[in-house]
Amino acid sequence: MPDTADTQAFLTRAIAAGRGEVPADLVIRNARLFSVMDGSVTDTDIAIVGNRIVGTHAHYRGEREIDAGGRMVVPGFIDTHLHVESSLVTPLEFDRCVLPHGVTTAICDPHEIANVLGVEGIRYFLDASERMVMDLRVNLSSCVPATAFETAGARLEIGDLEPLRSHPQVIGLAEFMNFPGVLNRDPAVIAKLAAFQEGHIDGHAPLVTGLDLNGYLAARIRTDHEATTAQEAREKLAKGMSVLIREGSVSKDLEALAEILTPDTASFVCLCTDDRNPLDIAEEGHLDSMIRRLIARGARPQDAYRAASWSAAMAFGLRDRGLVAPGWRADLVLLDDLEECHVHSVIAAGRPVDDAAFAGRAPLAPVGLTSVHLRKISAEDFRVPADAANERAVIGVVPGRIITERLSRSLPVEAGAVAADPAQDVAKVAVVERHGRTGGIGRGFVSGFGLTRGAIASSVGHDSHNICVVGVDDAAMAIAVNRIADLQGGFVVADETGVTAELALPVAGLMSVEPFETVRHALEELRAAARALGCTLDEPFLQVAFLPLPVIPHLKITDKGMFDVDRFALLDS
């Protein structure tokens, strides 16, 4: 509706169709409308004009009619926080992969590509949002880089973000993960918060409680997806936050947080995936899987579906969607089974989602195809010189969580260097700066991968996306890192003989240019190759990718060295 005359013409037709005086553009006949407010079910037609619902609880005529066959109809799902880059495919492929699961709106933070390409990366996502069938909304990346203790490919200050605020797909400021900067009133942080006081500011406050949480919320930060216990979530709810229950490929918090979704809280609880790859989407689903599991764990269907739609829309100011009712955006999901959340078909902005809908999108050229700048790496680059004490700090990986444990292990010394020790499940970990800025390499040790030989490496390394490699063989680690440089980004598994599996991710070193089906198959091969090295993790590559994240407790590693998140300092400083 670009101008007043068009808006008036649309409203005139919408009102007439709603009254049944003229045929609607589209009518869903023989539907069973499920209310996310009270759980009632109504047999009805649903009339749509353009992208708007104009009639329910009545019978209608339409220029086009679809027989729902008695299926339940619920509002389209809204993923309230995700990084499209973590799907490992481009935004247009993400659209094709996820929309059939009922996700008609996704709120993304292009934080990953912004850390590599800066404003160019955010503009790439904004351009993509204008072409997608799904409504992709963008929160502007607030923390690039996340901290001063890692080397990113770009830096974004408030002056870089201001020109992007007026784009119609922008909601507000993305997850403010630099919570120490908020609490310490860093001037650059305060400048960003001040500029977005009248808009939405998304939160990121893992284990922040008490007076620190009060101080963080005083900046008018309203939402958080980092709660990992019901106790933490309840404090945040009590202090006015909307809590986003997260279930991604690595961060799996649904089991711990399911109990907080009750009739009393459902309007203040939302759902998100944060980071989820195509293999997990194929095997388990997306938000449809979360809804199914929440209901199985005792949530009332209306509470689970409300969290996935109306509550999400209200939390992020999207007041045109979240209900199946006249005057609301025509985002609908037709279900074969309500409690199992079996999606039959999807209507997005009044248009049935089918192959033709995706085929009609304008193409979008990839960006950042030469973002990996790296010298040749050798096994010697991963040598850790021994000192008088061979007791070493070790990162403890916790499956299903990105929060780590702080461990200490006595490690063997070989030829004057501290070595990995597979017998104790301790591997080496290194982060290699790949943006061509410092050439730094941070070295340390990690437990929890189960590797008995070889190495696995990734150019996805939250949040600055340097190359992270875990291995028990220095030569294999070098092979894996050098192959990533050849691919201009990707996942690689290597042993002493060479590369055994790989996935190229040349779009900023984060995303594939291939269809999501191809990426899914490559992930299957990579998992098998990692298991052949002894790896015991279900999702080893995203687990590797989160080892450098210096804003998630407790012990991490960056290109500058081992990092103590609790002290917010490098370990040896």
C-alpha positions, 0 to 999 in steps of 0.5 A, spaced: 500 500 500 505 505 497 500 511 497 494 514 500 489 512 494 492 505 494 491 504 501 484 507 501 482 502 495 485 496 499 481 498 505 474 499 501 475 492 498 477 489 504 471 492 508 467 489 502 469 482 502 469 482 510 462 483 510 461 478 504 459 483 499 464 481 494 469 475 493 475 475 497 482 474 494 483 467 497 478 463 502 480 457 506 474 453 506 472 448 511 477 450 517 478 449 524 480 455 527 484 454 533 484 460 538 491 461 541 488 465 547 483 460 550 484 454 546 477 454 543 476 451 536 471 454 531 469 451 524 469 456 519 472 459 513 477 464 513 477 470 508 483 474 505 484 480 501 491 481 499 496 480 505 490 481 510 485 476 513 478 480 513 473 475 515 473 469 520 467 465 523 463 465 517 462 463 510 465 466 504 466 466 497 473 467 494 476 468 487 481 462 489 478 457 494 482 452 498 479 446 502 482 445 509 479 439 509 477 440 517 485 441 518 486 446 524 489 453 523 493 457 527 497 463 526 504 463 523 510 462 527 515 467 529 522 465 531 524 471 535 531 470 535 536 467 530 542 467 526 541 465 519 548 464 518 548 458 523 543 455 518 549 455 513 545 457 507 544 463 504 537 467 506 534 465 500 535 458 502 533 459 509 527 461 506 526 455 502 528 450 508 524 453 514 518 456 511 515 450 510 515 448 517 510 454 519 515 459 520 512 465 517 516 471 520 524 470 523 527 476 527 535 475 525 541 478 528 546 478 522 551 479 527 556 473 524 556 476 517 557 483 520 563 481 524 566 479 517 564 484 512 561 490 517 555 494 514 556 490 507 554 484 511 548 487 514 545 490 507 546 483 504 541 481 509 536 487 508 537 486 500 535 478 501 529 480 506 526 484 500 526 478 496 524 472 501 517 469 501 518 469 509 518 476 513 525 476 515 526 482 520 532 484 522 535 487 528 541 491 527 548 488 530 550 491 536 556 488 538 561 488 532 566 485 535 563 482 541 569 484 545 576 487 545 579 480 546 578 478 539 580 480 532 574 481 528 573 483 520 570 489 522 567 494 527 561 497 527 559 504 531 553 508 532 554 512 526 555 505 522 548 503 524 544 510 524 543 510 516 540 503 516 535 504 522 530 507 517 529 500 513 522 498 513 525 491 515 529 493 521 526 492 528 531 495 533 538 493 536 540 486 536 542 482 542 546 486 547 551 481 548 557 486 551 553 486 558 560 488 562 560 494 557 553 496 559 554 495 567 560 499 566 557 504 562 562 504 556 561 510 552 560 507 546 555 502 549 551 508 552 551 511 545 548 505 542 543 504 547 541 511 547 540 511 540 535 506 540 531 508 547 525 509 543 525 502 539 526 495 541 533 493 544 534 485 544 538 482 550 543 477 551 545 476 559 547 469 561 547 468 568 546 475 570 542 476 576 540 481 582 543 488 582 547 487 575 540 484 572 537 490 574 542 495 572 542 491 565 534 492 564 535 499 566 537 500 559 530 498 557 533 492 554 526 487 554 528 480 551 533 475 553 534 468 550 540 466 554 536 463 560 539 456 561 535 454 568 528 455 570 530 459 576 534 464 572 528 465 567 523 466 572 527 472 575 527 475 568 520 474 567 519 477 574 523 483 572 519 485 566 523 481 561 520 477 555 524 470 556 525 466 549 526 459 550 531 457 545 532 450 542 538 450 537 543 445 534 548 446 540 544 451 545 538 446 548 534 449 553 527 447 552 528 441 557 530 446 562 525 451 561 519 448 559 516 448 566 516 456 565 511 456 560 504 456 564 497 460 563 500 465 567 506 466 563 505 464 556 504 472 554 511 473 556 514 467 553 517 466 546 520 461 542 527 461 538 532 457 535 538 462 535 543 457 531 540 451 527 543 447 521 539 444 516 541 437 518 537 438 525 531 441 521 530 435 517 531 430 522 527 434 528 524 440 525 524 448 527 519 451 531 514 446 530 519 441 533 519 446 539 511 446 540 510 439 539 515 438 545 512 443 549 506 440 549 508 433 550 511 436 556 505 438 559 504 445 556 497 447 554 496 447 546 494 454 546 500 456 551 505 453 546 502 456 540 501 463 543 508 463 545 510 461 538 505 467 535 502 472 538 506 473 544 512 473 540 509 479 535 507 483 541 514 482 544 517 485 538 512 490 536 509 486 530 502 488 532 499 486 525 500 479 526 500 473 531 492 472 531 487 469 526 482 474 526 480 480 521 484 485 520 491 481 522 496 479 517 494 473 513 500 468 516 497 461 517 499 454 518 494 448 517 496 442 521 494 435 520 495 434 528 495 440 533 498 436 539 504 433 534 504 440 530 504 436 524 504 442 518 500 440 512 501 447 509 503 454 510 500 461 508 505 467 508 502 474 507 496 471 504 499 467 499 500 459 499 507 457 500 509 452 494 514 451 489 512 457 485 512 462 491 520 460 491 521 460 484 518 467 483 523 471 488 529 475 485 536 472 485 541 475 490 548 475 488 553 472 494 558 477 498 564 476 501 567 470 497 574 472 499 574 473 506 579 468 508 586 471 509 591 466 511 598 465 511 600 457 510 600 454 517 604 449 519 604 444 525 609 448 529 604 453 529 600 449 534 606 448 539 605 449 546 611 450 550 612 447 557 614 450 563 615 448 570 608 446 571 604 442 566 598 443 570 593 447 565 587 450 564 582 446 560 575 448 557 570 443 559 565 442 553 558 441 556 554 437 550 547 441 549 550 448 552 555 453 550 556 455 557 563 451 558 566 448 565 573 451 568 577 444 568 584 443 570 588 437 568 596 435 568 598 434 561 604 430 558 610 434 555 613 431 549 620 434 546 619 440 551 612 442 549 605 440 552 601 435 548 594 433 548 592 427 552 586 423 549 586 418 555 584 424 559 579 426 553 584 433 552 585 435 545 588 442 543 584 447 541 587 453 537 584 460 534 587 462 528 586 470 526 583 469 518 581 477 517 588 479 515 589 483 521 594 480 526 595 473 524 594 471 531 594 464 534 591 463 541 592 456 543 589 452 549 586 445 551 579 443 551 575 436 554 569 433 551 570 432 544 572 425 545 577 425 539 583 419 539 586 422 533 586 427 527 582 434 528 576 438 526 576 445 524 571 451 522 571 458 519 565 459 523 567 461 530 563 466 534 563 471 534 569 474 530 569 468 526 576 466 526 578 459 524 577 454 530 581 448 530 580 442 535 585 436 535 590 431 538 595 431 532 598 438 530 599 436 523 592 434 522 590 441 525 595 444 520 592 440 514 584 442 516 586 449 517 590 450 510 584 446 507 579 451 510 583 457 507 583 454 500 575 453 500 575 460 503 571 458 509 568 451 511 568 445 516 573 440 515 575 433 518 582 431 517 587 426 520 594 424 519 593 422 511 589 428 509 582 431 509 577 426 510 570 430 509 569 438 508 563 443 507 565 449 503 562 455 506 565 461 501 559 466 503 563 470 508 566 464 511 559 462 514 554 460 508 554 455 502 552 457 496 549 450 495 541 448 496 540 446 503 539 439 501 546 439 499 548 442 505 544 437 509 548 431 506 555 434 507 553 435 514 551 427 515 558 426 512 562 430 516 559 427 522 561 420 520 568 423 519 568 426 526 565 420 529 571 416 525 576 420 529 573 418 536 568 424 537 563 423 541 559 430 540 552 430 536 554 436 533 561 437 533 562 443 528 557 448 532 560 446 538 567 448 536 564 454 533 562 456 540 569 455 543 571 462 542 565 466 544 568 471 549 561 473 552 558 466 554 561 463 561 566 460 563 572 459 559 573 460 552 579 461 547 580 467 542 585 469 537 589 472 543 589 466 548 585 463 553 579 467 556 576 468 563 569 470 561 568 471 569 574 476 570 573 478 563 580 478 562 585 473 558 587 468 562 595 470 563 593 477 564 
